[in-house]
Amino acid sequence: MPEEPDERQYWLWVTRPDYYLEADRRTDRKILDPSRGVQGWWTCNEKTKVGDLIFLWRTLPKSDIGYLIQAKSKAYPITKENTKGWDFGCDYKVLYKFKNPVTIKDLRNNPEFINWSALKRNFQGINFEMSSDIWEKLDEIALRKNLGYSGYRKFLDMPESSFDTTKKFNANDYVSAFHELQIAPNHLQMLLANYYAPNRTLTATMMAKAMGYYHYSAANLHYGKLGRLVGEKLGWTPLPKFKIEVLVNFEKPGKEWIWTLKPVVAEAIELLGWADEQPTIPEEVDDIEPIYEGAVRKVSVNAYERSNMAREKCLLHYGCKCTVCDIILSDIYGEIAQGYIHVHHLKQLSEINSEYQIDPIVDLRPVCPTCHSIIHLRKPPYSIEEVKELIDRHRDTG
């Protein structure tokens, strides 16, 4: 008969001010969302297992339970020189910081805790193993005192698919990291190119083409840079050898890397609304009615297929070089314009009806903002070929 799996254990960790004040400082920089949190390692009992839950008791002057924590590794031996005699540590993640902590007064005024050994000892110790009954009672008090707290079971119910398979970061962790990073437009463009690629998968060459890089090595470099920045915001320590692993699962079956966006990153993109944003380009402005200063009436150019998806598929095929003048904007403006380009709809809006489905390769072309404006100087718009002829004619007569 196979052994029954060990059940989750519950712990109370006791910490001095020099430790929990640092935890307070680091956690207060984050939005207090139950699925986000500070990560690191902590001394623990040698019986600690992955998934164990911990309440953190803060000693004087606090004397309260300030955090809900989860063990992210089993206990491992640590050097005594660095831990003043403590023999084991484990990786942890802060799941929740209580705005209204469970205080020692809450416990002493509750007869259900009268025989709890930790309270009897006035929390003098390193850590205390806790019965499920005591744990449930503590969680009930925390639930009553904190309106934004939904109880520890919320964390047990999190689907495994919302976590990265290598490091247990969920989509909200990535949302927080992207917010703190204030992600640059060119890095956002790389993420969206990966997001909208078929099966969320592309090659380094495809990424380079969509971003206007001359070689796939530049795509490797810049995507890896983004991976490092996001990994640092997540607190991913140590960072993987290939920093891009923070964002994608990858393989190299031939001469080139193939990148598949991690499901948890795709979910973060959706939570941030990046996948739903529709860029404002000239075709989207309905100028049939009067336009008042400060107000623009927008109509969707793509009611039947998400415009960002069509845009990214177009760029993955054609790249971000202007189809009219052959300019790549980053060659002129530098990195700030990397991956920036308009996408022109060859079919006019008046021709779009309920039966129309945009084909990103047939119906769309990348054009720079200047050429795009020239195309729309006339109604009906100039064709790409006509604007090319204008440029050639001017060059010949210049």
TORZA-268923 format. One line per 8 residues: number of its first residue (from 1); their letters; for each residue x, y, z of N, C-alpha, C. Coordinates in steps of 0.05 Angstrom, whole numbers, plus 5000, padded with zeros to 4 digits. Atoms other than C-alpha are relative to their C-alpha. Example, Ala and Ser with C-alpha at 12.3 -4.5 7.8 and 13.67 -1.06 7.14 Angstrom:
2
1 = AS = 5018,4976,5000,5246,4910,5156,5018,5024,5000 ~ 4984,4976,4999,5273,4979,5143,4985,5022,5014
This chain:
398
1 = MPEEPDER = 5017,4976,5000,5000,5000,5000,5018,5025,5000 ~ 4984,4975,5000,5028,5069,4983,4994,5016,5025 ~ 5004,4984,4976,5038,5117,5040,4980,5023,4994 ~ 5018,4977,5003,4984,5169,5051,5016,5026,5000 ~ 4985,4975,5000,5009,5239,5034,4997,5015,5027 ~ 5001,4984,4976,5027,5283,5093,4980,5022,4998 ~ 5019,4978,5000,4973,5333,5113,5015,5026,5004 ~ 4988,4973,4996,4987,5407,5113,5002,5005,5030
9 = QYWLWVTR = 4996,4993,4972,5016,5431,5180,4997,5030,5003 ~ 5004,4972,4994,5002,5497,5214,5021,5008,5021 ~ 4979,4991,4982,5055,5538,5250,4995,5029,5009 ~ 4997,4973,4991,5065,5601,5290,5030,5006,5001 ~ 4972,4992,4999,5132,5634,5276,5002,5025,5018 ~ 4996,4977,4982,5157,5683,5329,5025,5016,4990 ~ 4979,4984,5011,5200,5741,5306,5004,5026,5016 ~ 4993,4976,4986,5236,5800,5337,4996,5024,4982
17 = PDYYLEAD = 5004,4976,5017,5228,5873,5314,5020,5004,4978 ~ 4981,4995,5021,5293,5874,5275,4995,4984,4975 ~ 5008,5015,5023,5263,5821,5230,4974,5009,4988 ~ 5026,4994,5011,5190,5840,5225,4998,5029,4990 ~ 5001,4973,5010,5203,5914,5216,5010,5002,4971 ~ 4991,5002,5028,5242,5897,5153,4978,4988,4982 ~ 5022,5012,5015,5184,5853,5130,4978,5021,4996 ~ 5020,4979,5002,5136,5911,5145,5008,5020,4977
25 = RRTDRKIL = 4991,4981,5019,5179,5958,5103,4997,4990,4971 ~ 5001,5012,5026,5182,5911,5044,4971,4995,4991 ~ 5028,5007,5007,5109,5890,5046,4984,5026,4995 ~ 5015,4975,5003,5083,5962,5053,5004,5013,4973 ~ 4996,4990,5026,5112,5977,4985,4982,4987,4979 ~ 5017,5014,5019,5063,5928,4953,4971,5006,5007 ~ 5029,4998,4995,4988,5933,4944,4992,4976,5016 ~ 5007,5022,4982,4957,5891,4999,4978,4983,4988
33 = DPSRGVQG = 5017,5019,5013,4925,5839,4955,5007,4972,5010 ~ 4994,5026,4989,4918,5768,4983,5018,4982,4983 ~ 4984,5018,5016,4954,5737,4924,5027,5012,4993 ~ 4973,4989,5005,5014,5783,4923,5015,5000,5026 ~ 4986,4999,4975,5069,5786,4973,5030,4999,4997 ~ 4972,5001,4998,5141,5790,4995,5009,4971,5002 ~ 4990,5027,4999,5184,5728,4987,5028,5000,5010 ~ 4973,5002,4989,5248,5703,5018,5003,4973,5014
41 = WWTCNEKT = 4998,5024,4984,5272,5651,5067,5000,5007,5030 ~ 5003,4995,4972,5262,5644,5142,5008,4975,5015 ~ 4995,5024,4983,5285,5598,5198,4974,4987,5007 ~ 5025,5014,4996,5235,5544,5212,5006,4974,5015 ~ 4998,5027,4988,5221,5476,5245,5009,4980,4979 ~ 4990,5019,5020,5255,5417,5212,4978,4984,4987 ~ 5023,5016,5011,5186,5385,5200,4984,5017,4979 ~ 5015,4983,5018,5162,5444,5156,5001,4988,4972
49 = KVGDLIFL = 5003,5010,5027,5137,5422,5088,4990,5021,4981 ~ 5011,4982,5021,5119,5456,5022,4969,5002,5004 ~ 5029,4996,4997,5049,5486,5029,4991,5005,5028 ~ 5008,4994,4972,5049,5492,5105,4993,5029,5003 ~ 5009,4973,4995,5014,5554,5130,5010,5010,5027 ~ 4987,4989,4977,5043,5601,5182,4987,5027,5007 ~ 5006,4974,4990,5018,5659,5225,5026,5011,5012 ~ 4976,4988,4990,5075,5707,5242,4994,5017,5025
57 = WRTLPKSD = 5004,4985,4975,5076,5730,5314,5022,5020,5003 ~ 4981,4979,4997,5110,5797,5323,5002,5007,5030 ~ 4996,4996,4972,5140,5807,5392,4999,5030,5007 ~ 5001,4972,4991,5144,5871,5433,5014,5019,4981 ~ 5024,4989,4987,5123,5925,5422,4974,4992,4987 ~ 5025,5007,5014,5072,5894,5374,4983,4981,5015 ~ 5015,5021,4987,5051,5830,5408,4974,4993,4985 ~ 5023,5006,5016,5006,5809,5352,5007,4981,4977
65 = IGYLIQAK = 4997,5015,5024,4996,5764,5291,4996,5019,4976 ~ 5001,4979,5021,5013,5809,5232,4998,4989,4972 ~ 4998,5011,5027,5020,5762,5173,4989,4972,4998 ~ 5005,5027,5008,4994,5700,5139,5021,4993,4979 ~ 4977,5008,5016,5052,5663,5107,4997,4971,4991 ~ 4999,5028,5009,5062,5600,5066,5028,4991,4994 ~ 4974,5012,5006,5122,5554,5062,5001,4993,4971 ~ 4997,5006,5028,5147,5549,4991,5022,4979,4995
73 = SKAYPITK = 4981,5022,5002,5199,5495,5005,4998,4984,5026 ~ 4998,5015,4975,5210,5440,5055,5024,5011,5016 ~ 4978,4990,4983,5258,5454,5113,5027,4989,4989 ~ 4974,5008,5008,5332,5452,5094,5021,5010,5020 ~ 4980,4991,4981,5395,5456,5137,5012,5027,4992 ~ 4987,4974,5004,5426,5525,5145,5024,5002,5018 ~ 4976,4997,4984,5492,5548,5173,4994,5014,5026 ~ 5005,4989,4974,5491,5563,5247,5012,5028,5004
81 = ENTKGWDF = 4987,4974,4996,5538,5622,5240,4982,5024,4993 ~ 5018,4978,5010,5485,5663,5203,4974,5001,5015 ~ 5026,5001,4988,5426,5643,5245,5000,4996,5030 ~ 4998,5000,4970,5450,5643,5317,4988,4975,5012 ~ 5008,5025,4988,5438,5570,5330,4976,4987,4988 ~ 5024,5012,5012,5376,5558,5287,5010,4982,4977 ~ 4988,5020,5018,5388,5496,5245,4986,4997,4973 ~ 5014,5005,5024,5335,5497,5191,4986,5026,4990
89 = GCDYKVLY = 5014,4978,5012,5304,5546,5142,4983,4990,4977 ~ 5016,5007,5024,5253,5546,5086,4992,5026,4985 ~ 5010,4978,5016,5230,5591,5030,4971,5006,5007 ~ 5027,4993,4992,5167,5629,5044,4989,5022,4982 ~ 5013,4977,5013,5117,5678,5014,4979,5011,5019 ~ 5021,4987,4984,5075,5729,5051,4974,5001,4983 ~ 5025,5001,5014,5003,5716,5030,4982,5024,5007 ~ 5017,4978,4991,4971,5771,5071,5012,5015,5024
97 = KFKNPVTI = 4992,4984,4977,4989,5828,5117,4974,5012,5012 ~ 5025,4991,4987,4933,5843,5167,5001,5029,5007 ~ 5002,4972,4993,4912,5915,5172,4993,5002,5030 ~ 5007,5001,4971,4881,5898,5240,5009,4973,5011 ~ 4989,5026,4991,4926,5844,5271,4985,4988,5023 ~ 5010,5014,4977,4904,5792,5320,5019,5005,5024 ~ 4983,4991,4979,4930,5819,5386,5000,4980,5023 ~ 4999,5018,4976,4950,5785,5451,4976,5004,5017
105 = KDLRNNPE = 5024,4995,4985,4890,5818,5483,4977,4984,4988 ~ 5020,5017,5013,4845,5783,5432,5001,4971,5010 ~ 4996,5028,4992,4874,5717,5453,4994,4995,5030 ~ 5004,5003,4971,4874,5727,5529,4971,5004,5008 ~ 5028,4996,4994,4802,5750,5527,4982,4978,4989 ~ 5015,5021,5013,4781,5687,5490,5006,4973,5015 ~ 4995,5025,4985,4772,5624,5534,5009,4976,4983 ~ 4993,5022,5017,4783,5579,5474,5031,4997,4998
113 = FINWSALK = 4971,5001,5002,4858,5595,5477,5014,4996,5027 ~ 4989,5001,4973,4867,5585,5552,5021,4978,5003 ~ 4981,5022,4997,4904,5519,5543,5020,4999,4977 ~ 4981,5000,5022,4943,5538,5481,5028,5004,5011 ~ 4973,4999,4988,5016,5524,5497,5016,5025,4993 ~ 4985,4976,5008,5043,5583,5458,4992,5024,5017 ~ 5009,4978,4983,5000,5632,5498,5009,4996,5029 ~ 4991,5006,4973,5017,5597,5563,5030,5008,5004
121 = RNFQGINF = 4971,4993,4999,5091,5608,5547,5005,5029,4993 ~ 4998,4971,5008,5076,5681,5528,5017,5003,4975 ~ 4987,5000,5026,5104,5664,5459,5030,5002,5002 ~ 4971,5002,4997,5174,5653,5485,5009,4975,4986 ~ 4991,5022,5015,5204,5609,5432,5006,5008,4971 ~ 4993,4995,5028,5224,5602,5359,4975,4996,4982 ~ 5025,5005,5015,5162,5570,5329,4984,4979,5015 ~ 5019,5018,4987,5101,5531,5352,4984,4985,4980
129 = EMSSDIWE = 5018,5016,5016,5066,5474,5318,4972,5004,5010 ~ 5027,4992,4992,4992,5488,5317,4979,4979,4990 ~ 5021,5018,5008,4931,5443,5316,4981,5014,4980 ~ 5019,4988,5019,4879,5454,5261,4978,5015,5014 ~ 5021,4986,4985,4828,5474,5315,5010,5028,5007 ~ 4989,4974,4992,4873,5530,5341,5002,5018,4975 ~ 4997,4985,5025,4889,5551,5270,4973,5012,4991 ~ 5027,4991,5009,4815,5556,5251,4990,5023,5017
137 = KLDEIALR = 5009,4979,4981,4800,5598,5313,5015,5026,4995 ~ 4985,4976,5006,4856,5646,5298,4991,5013,4974 ~ 5009,4990,5026,4834,5652,5226,4973,5014,5002 ~ 5026,4988,4997,4763,5667,5248,5002,5029,5012 ~ 4996,4973,4988,4787,5726,5291,5011,5019,4979 ~ 4988,4983,5021,4830,5752,5233,4979,5008,4980 ~ 5022,4995,5020,4769,5746,5187,4981,5022,5011 ~ 5018,4981,4988,4725,5786,5235,5013,5028,5001
145 = KNLGYSGY = 4987,4974,4996,4777,5841,5244,5009,5014,4974 ~ 4990,4989,5025,4797,5850,5171,4980,4996,4978 ~ 5021,5002,5020,4743,5866,5121,5010,4991,4973 ~ 4989,5008,5026,4788,5855,5061,5011,4972,4999 ~ 4989,5027,4998,4810,5787,5085,4978,4979,4996 ~ 5020,5020,5006,4773,5726,5058,5005,4973,5014 ~ 4994,5025,4987,4804,5673,5102,5021,4984,4985 ~ 4978,5015,5011,4862,5625,5090,4992,4981,4978
153 = RKFLDMPE = 5009,5020,5020,4820,5577,5048,5001,5011,4972 ~ 4998,4988,5026,4821,5627,4991,5026,4991,4986 ~ 4975,5007,5011,4894,5610,4981,5002,4970,4993 ~ 5000,5029,5006,4882,5535,4983,4984,4995,4975 ~ 5017,5004,5024,4829,5543,4928,5012,5011,4975 ~ 4988,4988,5024,4876,5579,4880,5007,4977,4980 ~ 4993,5021,5020,4881,5537,4816,5030,5000,4995 ~ 4971,5003,5005,4950,5510,4803,5008,5013,4974
161 = SSFDTTKK = 4994,4989,5026,4945,5536,4732,5007,5030,5002 ~ 4994,4972,4997,4949,5607,4759,5028,5005,5011 ~ 4973,4997,4990,5019,5594,4784,5020,4992,4979 ~ 4978,5008,5018,5084,5591,4745,5010,4973,5008 ~ 4992,5027,4994,5109,5520,4740,5027,4997,5013 ~ 4974,5001,4988,5179,5536,4763,5001,5014,5027 ~ 5003,4984,4975,5167,5590,4815,4971,5005,5004 ~ 5029,4998,4995,5100,5596,4849,4991,5029,5001
169 = FNANDYVS = 5011,4973,5003,5083,5666,4825,4974,4998,4985 ~ 5025,5001,5015,5011,5677,4804,4997,5025,4984 ~ 5004,4978,5018,4981,5726,4755,5001,5027,5014 ~ 5000,4974,4986,4971,5780,4807,5028,5009,5008 ~ 4972,4993,4995,5045,5776,4825,5012,5015,4976 ~ 4990,4987,5024,5061,5793,4753,4987,5027,4995 ~ 5014,4974,5002,5008,5848,4752,5015,5021,5017 ~ 4987,4982,4981,5042,5879,4813,5028,5007,4989
177 = AFHELQIA = 4973,4995,5011,5111,5871,4781,4999,5019,4976 ~ 5002,4982,5023,5089,5904,4716,4993,5028,5008 ~ 5007,4973,4989,5057,5962,4755,5025,5014,5011 ~ 4977,4988,4988,5120,5974,4795,5021,5007,4980 ~ 4980,4996,5020,5163,5968,4734,4994,5024,4982 ~ 5009,4980,5019,5122,6019,4694,5011,4993,4973 ~ 4989,5013,5024,5136,5977,4633,5001,5019,4976 ~ 4996,4982,5024,5164,6013,4572,4984,4991,4977
185 = PNHLQMLL = 5017,5007,5023,5123,6015,4508,5012,4978,4982 ~ 4989,5021,5017,5173,5972,4469,4999,4973,5013 ~ 5002,5025,4986,5172,5919,4523,4971,4990,5000 ~ 5028,5008,5002,5096,5919,4524,4994,4989,4972 ~ 5004,5010,5027,5098,5910,4448,5010,4972,4997 ~ 4989,5028,5001,5142,5848,4457,4981,4980,5013 ~ 5019,5018,4986,5093,5818,4507,4975,4995,4983 ~ 5024,5004,5016,5034,5831,4462,5005,4984,4974
193 = ANYYAPNR = 4993,5016,5024,5070,5802,4401,5000,4971,5008 ~ 5000,5027,4991,5080,5739,4441,4972,4990,5007 ~ 5028,5006,4992,5009,5741,4469,4983,4993,4976 ~ 5018,5004,5023,4976,5745,4400,5011,4981,4979 ~ 4989,5019,5019,5023,5697,4364,4983,4974,5002 ~ 5014,5026,4999,4990,5630,4346,5009,4982,5022 ~ 4994,5016,4977,4987,5587,4408,5019,5014,5019 ~ 4982,4983,4982,5024,5645,4444,5029,4992,4995
201 = TLTATMMA = 4973,5010,5005,5087,5618,4410,5011,5014,4975 ~ 4986,4988,5023,5138,5652,4365,5029,4994,5002 ~ 4971,5003,4999,5210,5649,4346,5013,5027,5005 ~ 4985,4975,4996,5264,5700,4361,5000,5017,4975 ~ 5000,4985,5026,5265,5719,4287,4973,5014,4996 ~ 5026,4988,5002,5190,5731,4288,4998,5025,5018 ~ 5000,4977,4981,5198,5776,4349,5016,5023,4989 ~ 4983,4979,5011,5255,5814,4316,4986,5014,4977
209 = KAMGYYHY = 5014,4988,5022,5212,5825,4254,4978,5019,5010 ~ 5022,4984,4990,5153,5851,4294,5010,5025,5014 ~ 4990,4978,4985,5198,5898,4333,5019,5018,4983 ~ 4983,4984,5017,5240,5923,4274,5030,4996,5006 ~ 4972,5006,4996,5305,5891,4298,5011,4986,4975 ~ 4988,5012,5024,5354,5870,4244,5008,4971,5004 ~ 4991,5028,4995,5373,5804,4277,4986,4989,5025 ~ 5014,5012,4977,5341,5755,4325,5016,5003,5026
217 = SAANLHYG = 4984,4996,4975,5399,5766,4374,4991,5024,5015 ~ 5009,4976,4987,5372,5835,4388,4974,4994,5015 ~ 5025,5008,4986,5304,5805,4405,5007,4984,5025 ~ 4991,5015,4976,5339,5756,4452,5009,5019,5022 ~ 4988,4981,4981,5376,5814,4485,4978,5016,5015 ~ 5020,4982,4988,5316,5859,4496,4978,4985,5015 ~ 5020,5016,4986,5267,5805,4516,5012,4989,5026 ~ 4986,5009,4976,5318,5778,4565,5002,5022,5020
225 = KLGRLVGE = 4999,4977,4981,5326,5848,4594,4974,5004,5014 ~ 5026,4998,4987,5251,5851,4606,4996,4978,5020 ~ 5002,5022,4981,5254,5783,4639,5014,5005,5025 ~ 4984,4993,4976,5308,5807,4686,4986,5021,5017 ~ 5013,4979,4985,5270,5870,4705,4975,4990,5014 ~ 5024,5011,4988,5206,5832,4718,5007,4981,5023 ~ 4990,5019,4980,5243,5777,4756,5009,5014,5025 ~ 4991,4984,4976,5275,5829,4802,4976,5011,5015
233 = KLGWTPLP = 5024,4990,4986,5207,5860,4817,4985,4978,5014 ~ 5013,5022,4988,5179,5792,4832,5015,4990,5025 ~ 4984,5011,4979,5236,5778,4880,5009,4972,4994 ~ 4991,5026,5009,5257,5717,4839,5029,4997,5006 ~ 4973,5002,4992,5321,5697,4874,5008,4970,5004 ~ 4985,4986,5021,5365,5672,4844,4984,5000,4974 ~ 5012,4999,5026,5343,5693,4775,5010,4977,4983 ~ 4991,5022,5017,5345,5637,4723,5023,5008,4983
241 = KFKIEVLV = 4977,4995,5017,5406,5630,4679,4991,5015,4975 ~ 5012,4986,5023,5363,5651,4619,4978,5018,5011 ~ 5019,4982,4987,5326,5713,4645,4973,5000,4987 ~ 5025,5001,5015,5274,5705,4591,4980,4979,5011 ~ 5016,5021,4988,5249,5644,4630,4979,5012,5020 ~ 5020,4987,4983,5213,5693,4676,4974,5004,4985 ~ 5023,4993,5016,5165,5707,4619,4990,4977,4982 ~ 5008,5020,5020,5165,5647,4572,5011,4972,5007
249 = NFEKPGKE = 4988,5027,5001,5176,5572,4567,5013,4999,4973 ~ 4986,4999,5025,5227,5560,4513,5014,4974,4994 ~ 4985,5023,5009,5262,5508,4473,5015,5007,4974 ~ 4984,4995,5023,5313,5504,4417,5003,4974,4984 ~ 4999,5026,5014,5296,5444,4373,5019,5002,4976 ~ 4982,4997,5023,5337,5473,4315,5021,5021,5006 ~ 4980,4979,4997,5380,5534,4305,4990,5024,5015 ~ 5012,4975,4989,5332,5583,4337,4982,4994,5024
257 = WIWTLKPV = 5017,5003,4976,5296,5593,4403,4971,5003,4992 ~ 5029,4998,5003,5221,5583,4405,4989,5008,5028 ~ 5011,4989,4975,5184,5623,4459,4970,4996,5002 ~ 5029,5002,4995,5116,5605,4488,4994,5015,5026 ~ 5006,4983,4977,5087,5657,4535,4988,4983,5022 ~ 5010,5015,4977,5075,5629,4605,4970,5007,5004 ~ 5029,4994,4995,5000,5622,4620,4996,5021,5021 ~ 5004,4980,4978,5009,5663,4683,5006,5028,4991
265 = VAEAIELL = 4994,4973,5011,5039,5721,4643,4977,5009,4982 ~ 5023,4994,5017,4982,5717,4592,4977,5009,5017 ~ 5021,4992,4982,4933,5720,4650,5004,5028,5011 ~ 4994,4974,4990,4968,5781,4678,4994,5022,4979 ~ 5005,4981,5022,4964,5816,4610,4970,5005,4998 ~ 5029,4997,5002,4889,5803,4609,4989,5015,5025 ~ 5009,4986,4976,4880,5827,4681,5005,5030,4998 ~ 4993,4972,5003,4915,5892,4664,4984,5014,4978
273 = GWADEQPT = 5016,4988,5022,4869,5902,4604,5017,5006,4975 ~ 4983,4994,5023,4928,5906,4556,4990,4985,4975 ~ 5010,5015,5023,4896,5853,4512,4975,5012,4987 ~ 5026,4989,5010,4832,5893,4504,5002,5028,4990 ~ 4997,4972,5009,4861,5962,4489,5000,5001,4970 ~ 5001,4997,5029,4846,5986,4419,5014,5027,4993 ~ 4985,4975,5006,4898,6036,4393,4984,5019,4982 ~ 5013,4980,5016,4871,6101,4364,5017,5006,4975
281 = IPEEVDDI = 4987,4994,5025,4891,6107,4291,4980,5014,4982 ~ 5019,4982,5015,4861,6151,4236,4974,4987,4993 ~ 5025,5013,5008,4810,6099,4213,4979,5000,5022 ~ 5019,5003,4977,4780,6098,4283,4985,5026,5006 ~ 5013,4975,4994,4759,6171,4282,4978,5005,4980 ~ 5023,4994,5017,4690,6184,4254,4997,5030,4998 ~ 5001,4971,5002,4694,6254,4226,4977,5009,4982 ~ 5024,4992,5015,4626,6254,4192,4985,5021,5016
289 = EPIYEGAV = 5013,4980,4983,4596,6291,4251,5021,5020,5010 ~ 4981,4980,4990,4626,6355,4280,5017,4989,5023 ~ 4982,5007,4978,4686,6345,4326,5005,5024,5016 ~ 4996,4978,4982,4688,6390,4386,5027,4997,5013 ~ 4973,5000,4988,4754,6410,4417,5000,4983,5025 ~ 4997,5017,4976,4777,6358,4468,4983,4975,4999 ~ 5018,5024,5001,4727,6305,4444,5003,4987,4973 ~ 4998,5016,5025,4736,6250,4393,4980,4977,5002
297 = RKVSVNAY = 5018,5023,5001,4682,6201,4374,5014,4977,4987 ~ 4986,5023,5011,4712,6132,4363,4980,4979,4991 ~ 5015,5024,5009,4683,6074,4323,5019,4977,4997 ~ 4982,5022,5001,4712,6005,4326,5004,4992,4971 ~ 4993,5009,5027,4749,5985,4263,4998,4969,4998 ~ 4999,5030,5000,4744,5912,4283,4980,4990,5020 ~ 5021,5009,4982,4678,5894,4315,4999,4970,5002 ~ 5004,5029,5001,4686,5821,4298,5026,4985,5006
305 = ERSNMARE = 4975,5012,4991,4759,5808,4316,5016,5021,5015 ~ 4986,4981,4983,4800,5841,4371,5022,5014,4984 ~ 4981,4986,5018,4841,5896,4337,5029,4995,5008 ~ 4973,5005,4993,4903,5883,4378,5010,4973,4989 ~ 4992,5026,5011,4903,5811,4356,5006,5002,4970 ~ 4995,4996,5028,4897,5831,4283,5026,5016,4995 ~ 4976,4983,5003,4951,5884,4292,5025,4983,5004 ~ 4976,5015,4994,5001,5836,4323,5005,4979,4979
313 = KCLLHYGC = 4996,5020,5021,4989,5782,4271,5011,5014,4974 ~ 4990,4985,5023,5000,5835,4217,5030,5005,5003 ~ 4972,4993,4996,5066,5857,4248,5018,4976,5001 ~ 4984,5024,5001,5090,5786,4259,5006,4991,4972 ~ 4996,5008,5028,5081,5775,4184,5017,5021,4985 ~ 4987,4980,5016,5105,5842,4156,5023,5014,5014 ~ 4980,4984,4985,5149,5870,4211,4989,5028,5004 ~ 5009,4973,4994,5145,5943,4234,5013,5021,4982
321 = KCTVCDII = 4990,4981,5020,5178,5974,4173,4976,5011,4985 ~ 5022,4987,5014,5132,6024,4139,4998,4988,4971 ~ 5005,5011,5027,5102,5992,4076,5003,5021,4978 ~ 4999,4978,5019,5103,6060,4042,5028,5010,4996 ~ 4975,4986,5002,5169,6093,4057,5024,4983,5010 ~ 4979,5018,4991,5209,6034,4086,5015,5009,5025 ~ 4988,4990,4976,5225,6073,4150,4993,4982,5024 ~ 5005,5012,4974,5233,6038,4217,5005,5022,5021
329 = LSDIYGEI = 4999,4976,4983,5218,6091,4269,5022,5000,5021 ~ 4979,5001,4980,5269,6066,4320,5027,5008,4988 ~ 4975,4991,5013,5324,6080,4268,5003,5030,5002 ~ 4999,4970,4998,5305,6154,4275,4999,5009,5028 ~ 5005,4990,4973,5281,6161,4347,5013,4983,5022 ~ 4987,5017,4980,5318,6105,4381,4980,4981,5014 ~ 5015,5022,4986,5292,6054,4432,4972,5008,5007 ~ 5027,4992,4992,5232,6096,4452,4979,4993,4979
337 = AQGYIHVH = 5018,5006,5022,5201,6081,4384,5001,4971,4991 ~ 4997,5028,5008,5220,6008,4382,4973,4986,5000 ~ 5025,5014,5003,5161,5968,4356,4976,5017,4995 ~ 5023,4982,5004,5118,6030,4345,4995,5003,4971 ~ 5009,4997,5028,5080,6032,4280,4970,5000,4999 ~ 5028,5001,5004,5010,6045,4255,4993,4976,4983 ~ 5010,5021,5017,4969,5990,4222,4977,5011,4983 ~ 5020,4988,5018,4929,6012,4161,4981,4978,4990
345 = HLKQLSEI = 5020,5019,5011,4864,5978,4140,4996,5007,4971 ~ 5004,4996,5029,4862,5970,4065,4971,5002,4992 ~ 5028,4999,5005,4787,5960,4067,4988,5023,5016 ~ 5012,4977,4986,4748,6024,4084,4979,4991,5020 ~ 5019,5006,4980,4703,6026,4144,4972,4996,4989 ~ 5027,5001,5011,4642,6037,4101,4994,4972,4987 ~ 5003,5026,5012,4654,5968,4070,4997,4978,5020 ~ 5000,5020,4980,4655,5932,4136,4971,4995,5009
353 = NSEYQIDP = 5027,5006,4991,4590,5896,4154,5002,4975,5018 ~ 5001,5022,4981,4568,5839,4199,5012,4975,4989 ~ 4988,5025,5011,4595,5787,4150,5030,5002,4998 ~ 4971,4995,5005,4665,5818,4149,5017,4989,5022 ~ 4980,5010,4981,4723,5783,4183,5027,5009,4990 ~ 4974,4990,5009,4790,5817,4181,5020,4978,4998 ~ 4977,5018,5004,4848,5777,4153,5025,5018,5004 ~ 4978,4982,4994,4910,5809,4185,5022,5001,4978
361 = IVDLRPVC = 4980,5000,5020,4955,5789,4127,4990,5013,4974 ~ 5012,4990,5025,4908,5807,4069,4991,5029,5004 ~ 5015,4975,4997,4872,5868,4098,5016,5022,5014 ~ 4985,4980,4985,4925,5904,4140,5029,5003,4990 ~ 4973,4994,5007,4992,5937,4127,5012,5019,5021 ~ 4987,4981,4981,5043,5970,4175,5008,5025,4984 ~ 4992,4975,5012,5053,6044,4158,5008,5019,5023 ~ 4991,4981,4979,5089,6100,4196,4978,5021,5003
369 = PTCHSIIH = 5022,4980,4995,5045,6156,4226,4999,5021,4978 ~ 5000,4979,5020,5067,6206,4173,4987,4990,4974 ~ 5012,5011,5024,5050,6161,4114,4970,4994,5004 ~ 5028,5006,4993,4985,6141,4149,4983,5026,4997 ~ 5014,4975,5003,4965,6214,4153,4996,5008,4971 ~ 5002,4993,5028,4980,6225,4080,4979,4983,4986 ~ 5020,5018,5012,4939,6164,4061,4972,5011,5004 ~ 5027,4991,4993,4879,6196,4095,4995,5030,4995
377 = LRKPPYSI = 5005,4972,5008,4887,6266,4066,4977,5002,4980 ~ 5021,5000,5021,4836,6246,4014,4978,4980,5008 ~ 5022,5019,4998,4768,6213,4014,4990,4993,4972 ~ 4989,5023,4985,4769,6158,3993,5030,5002,5003 ~ 4972,4998,4994,4839,6148,4021,5017,4992,4976 ~ 4980,5009,5020,4900,6143,3976,5007,4971,5005 ~ 4989,5027,4996,4925,6073,3965,5029,5002,5007 ~ 4971,5001,4993,4993,6052,3989,5017,5005,4975
385 = EEVKELID = 4986,4997,5024,5016,6048,3917,5000,5029,4990 ~ 5001,4972,5008,4992,6119,3903,5019,5018,5016 ~ 4982,4984,4983,5030,6148,3962,5029,4993,4993 ~ 4973,5007,5009,5092,6110,3940,5008,5015,4975 ~ 4996,4985,5024,5085,6143,3872,5005,5029,5006 ~ 4995,4972,4993,5080,6211,3905,5028,5004,5010 ~ 4973,4998,4989,5145,6199,3942,5021,4998,4977 ~ 4981,5003,5023,5181,6174,3879,5000,5024,4982
393 = RHRDTG = 5003,4977,5017,5154,6232,3838,5015,5024,5011 ~ 4987,4977,4987,5179,6283,3889,5030,4997,4999 ~ 4971,5005,5001,5247,6250,3891,5012,5006,4973 ~ 4990,4997,5028,5253,6251,3816,5001,5030,4993 ~ 5000,4972,5008,5235,6325,3811,5016,5017,5019 ~ 4984,4985,4981,5275,6345,3873,5028,5004,4991
